[in-house]
Amino acid sequence: MPSALTSVPPVPNLERFPSSSIWKHAMYFLLRCIRGLAGLIFVGSASAAFKYLGSANLPGTDTGHAMAIVLFMAVLMSISGGVFFGLRKLINTLHQKNVGTPHPKLAASHWAL
């Protein structure tokens, strides 16, 4: 009878879901939806920044207030742009690790969702 000190515990299964599971496809879909939302925020904040840049020199506008909004939009653009391109790299890395090739939808261009 082996003692408790010499017995080897069972090796846990490190892969939670099978490779052809719907959960991995759902993960990629969710990451791509978040990436699309980040791209939408980037475009919206860019258009708002250009709107306030164009109206900063009009008479009767508070230039300091307009520039504060432009600065906020620039920060928001840099964060959402970083998330947009960072998620592309993450999705491709995960797909490369799981399947062996980059994600086919993102291989066409940097802007593809």
Order of alpha helices (4+ residues) and beta strands (2+ residues): alpha-alpha
